[in-house]
C-alpha cells in the first residue's frame, strides 16, 4: 500500500485506499472521502495536484475535497 501511495506522492497515479492510510504523506497527497455504501471500511481517493480528469473522477464519485 505504501508503494502505491508513494507513486501518488510523486504525481504518477491515483489510488483508492482504506481511510486508515490517510496519514501517509499528507504533506504530498490529497485524500478525498468516497461514498461507499455497505463497505466494511471507509474509502478515500488519494491524489496529488489533481488534473482536470482526476477532478472529474472525484466529482463522479460524489467525493468531497
Secondary structure, DSSP 8 states (H G I E B T S, - for coil): -HHHHHHHHTTS--EEEEGGGTTTTTTT-EEEEE--TT-SS-EEEEESS--HHHHHHHHHTT---
